[in-house]
Amino acid sequence: MVIEKVMRTLVPNYDHVIVAIQESGNVPTMQLEDLVGSLEAHELVINERKSAQESVQAMQAQTFKKNGGNKGK
């Protein structure tokens, strides 16, 4: 019951994680620590992707400046 209440209070960013947990059928036997671990793992993956994307954007901006912006297009 506590697990279900926690899952209902999460922001929409976690919807796909919640669906995966529910589909696994482990909700009745799941411990709160297991849920927290799953959510933390998801958050780490999201943060890593965000960091990688920001790095790529920074490199693209540097290349854009180095090449003189829109010259030649």
Buried (B, 14 or more C-beta within 10 A) or exposed (E): EEBEEBBEEEEEEBEEBBEEBEEEEEBEEBEEEEBEEBBEEBEEEEEEEEEEEEEEEEEEEEEEEEEEEEEEE
